[in-house]
Amino acid sequence: MDTHGPKVLAFDLDGTLTQHKSPLSPECRELLMRSRERYKLLMVGAGSCRRIFTQMENFPIQIIGNYGMQFADVEQEASETVLILQSDRKVEVNTELAVARANELRKMLGYFPYKGETIEIHESGMLTFPILGTEASIADKLAYDPDRIKRRKVYAQVRDMFPEYKVYIGGSSSFDIVPHPYAKLHALDLYCRQNRFSHDEVLYFGDDYGLGGNDEDVYLSDIPFQCIDDYHDTPRYLERLL
C-alpha cells in the first residue's frame, strides 16, 4: 500500500455502497473483503449500528451509527459474526414539542396527506421527519425526491424549526434531526483522535454531499472525500485502491 495514501476507508451506506435499505451486491461485498486486507474499514451511518449491520448482512466492519451516538465492533465468535456495541448515547426528547413542530411544518409546507405518524422519535433521541409519513411504502419514498431538489428547497425552514438540533436531508423522502453535537464529521474526528489517525489518512465515500446532505460536513472538511453520484460506480473506485 502507498504509505502516503489512505489508511482508513470510511463509507456512507445508502446511495454509496447500496440502494436505499438494500444489501451489498456480491461484487461490492467481495471488493470490501479484499480491501480489509490493506485498509481499516469504517461505516459512518445515519442509522443505528444494528440496522447497518443487518443491512450489510453481518459484514465484518467497524460501525459508527446514529451520527456518532453509537459505535460498534463486529467480531467473529465461533462460526458467527456478532455486533458488539461499544457506546450508545441517548438524549431525552420533548415528545409533545417535537410532534407540534412536525404538525406545524406540515401545515406550512402542505405535507398532506401522510401515512402513519407525523414524526418518528427514536430511542436514541434522534428524530426523523418523514414527509410521506412513517408508514409510506418504500416505492413511494424512492420516487418522491430522488435528486433531493424538493427537500433542498425547504431545508432552511425545517432546520429553523429545530434550532437545538442538526438537520440533514436523510433517506429518500425525509429529514434526519440530530441532537448537537452529533454529526458525521464530529464522529470521524473523534475516531481519528482515538485511533491516532490524521484526517488525511482517511478517505471517505459519500453520496449526500450537497446542501443539507448528511455527508456535507465531511465534504467541506479537510478529510479526503470521494463523491459518489451512483452507487454502481463505487466498485470501480475500490478497484483502483487495490
N, C-alpha and C positions, 0 to 999 in steps of 0.2 A: 504493500500500500504506500502511496505517496505520503511521506512524512509531513508534507506541507498541505495535504488535503484534509478533508473532514475525518474526524474520529467517531462522530455520532451522526447517525441518520435519524432525523425526527420527522414524524408524519402526522398529519391530519388523516382522518379515515374517510368519511363520506364525501364523495366527489374528488378525492385524491387517490385513494387506493381502491375504492369500490363505488358502485352506485349507492344511493341513499339506502341505509339499513340492509345492505346486501352482503353476502360473504365474499371473501377473497376469491378471485379467479385462480384456477390451478397454476397458470403462468406466473401471476403475481406472488402467489404463495411460494413457489419454487425459487423465484428470484430473491425473495426476502430470506429464505433459508440459506441461500448462498451468501447473501450479504452479511448474515450473522457471523460468518467465518472471518470477516475483515473489519466490521464496524460494530459499535454499540448501536442497538436499535431501540427506538423510543416512540411510543404513541403519545400524542398530546391531544386529548379529546375534549369535546364539549359534553359528551355523555358520561355516564358512570363507568368506572373500570369494569364492572361486571358486564354491562351492556357491550362494551368494546370487546372484551374477552370472548363473550358468547358470539358476537357477530363475526369475529375473526376465527371462529371455530377452534378456540383454545390454542391459537398460535403463541409460541413462547417468546414474548416480548414484554419489556417493562412498559407500564401504562401510567400516564398521568390522566386522571379523569376529572370531570366537572371543573374544568379550567384551573386545576391545581388544588381543588378541595380534597381530592383523593390521589393517592399514589399506591401502586401495587406492583409486586414482583410476580412473575409467572415461573413456577418451578416444576421439575419433574419428580414425582413421588411414585416409586414403583413403575407401573405402566401407565400412570395417569398424569396429565398436565393439570396443575392446580393453580388457582389465583390466590395470592396471599396479600391481603390488604394491609399496607404498612401505615397509612394515615387516612383518616376520614373525618374531615372537619364539617361541622354543621352550624348554620346560622338560623336564629329564630325569625319567623315571618309573621307580620301582622296580616293575617288572612283576610280580615274584613276590608282593610285598606287596599290590599292587592286586588281583590275582586272588584271593589268600587272603581279603582283606576282602570282595570280592564274594561269594565262596562262603559266608563266614560270615553275611553278610546274608541270603542265600537260605535258609540253614538257620534263621535266627532268624525270618524273616518268612514262610517257607513258599512261596517263589517257585519252585516246581517244578510241571510240567516247563518247560523253556525250549528254544528252538531256536537253534542256533549257539553263539556264545561267551557266557560268563558276564558279560564286561565288554569294552567297546571302548576301546582305547588309541589315541589319535590322535597323529599326528606332532607336533602342537604341544605335547603333554604334557597336554592335556585328557583327561578320561575320560568315558565315557558308561556308566551302569549301566542296561541295558535289562531291565526286569522280565520281558519275554517272550522275551528273548534277541536276539542280533544279527541273526538270520535270520527273525524273525517277519514275517508278512505285514502290509502297510500296513493292510488291512481290520481285522485283529485288533488292531493298535496303536490305530487310531482308535476302536475300540469299547471298549477296555479301561477308560479313565478320562477321558471327555470333559470332565467337570466338575472334575477334579483332586482330588476328595474322597478317593479311595483313597490317593493319594500324599501328601496333606497329613497324613493320619493317621499315616504312618510317616516323615514328613520329618525329625523330630528324630533318629530312630535312624540314618537314612542320613547325616545331617550329622555326627553324633558319631563315625561310623565313619571319617570322613575329616577329621580336625581341622586338617590343614595345607592344606586346600582350602576354597573356597567351593562350596556345594552348592545347586543350583537344581532345581526341578521343571521338566524340559525336555521338548520334543517332546510326544508324545501318550501315551507309556507308559514314560518313562524319567526318569533324573536326570542333569543335567549336573554334572560335578565339575571345578572350575576352579582352577588354581593362584592363590594370592594374588599380587598384589593385584587381579588382573584381574576386572572386573565392568562392567556397562553404565554405571553411574554414574561409575566411575573413568574409563572411556573417554570419556564425554561431557564430563566436567570437563576432561580433557586436551585434547580437541578445542576446547573453548571457550577455554582459555588460549592455545593455539597460534594460534587464529584471531581472537582478541580479541573474542569474544562474551561477554556476560554470560549467566548462567543464564536470566534472564527473557526473553532474546531467542530462546530455543529452545522449541518446542512439540513434545513427544514423544507419539507414538501407540503405545499398547501394550495388550495383552490379558491379560498374565500378571502382574497386579499384586497378587495375593493372597499369602498366606503361602508363602514358599519360591519364589515365581514369579521368573522371570529379569528381569522388569520392576519388581519390588517396590522395589528400592533407588532407582530413578528416581522412582517414585510417591511414596516417602516423603521425597524431597529437595525442594529449592526450585525445581526445574525444572518449569514448567507441563506438565501431563500430561492428555492426552485418553484416558479409559478407553474401550476397545473391547471390548464384550461379544459382538459378532457382526461378523465381518469384512465382511459385506454392508453394514453401516452406514457403513463408512469413507468411501466416495464422498460420502455426504451431508455429512460433516464437512468434506471437502476443498472441496466446492462452496461452503460458507459462507465459505471463506477467499479465494475468487477474486472 
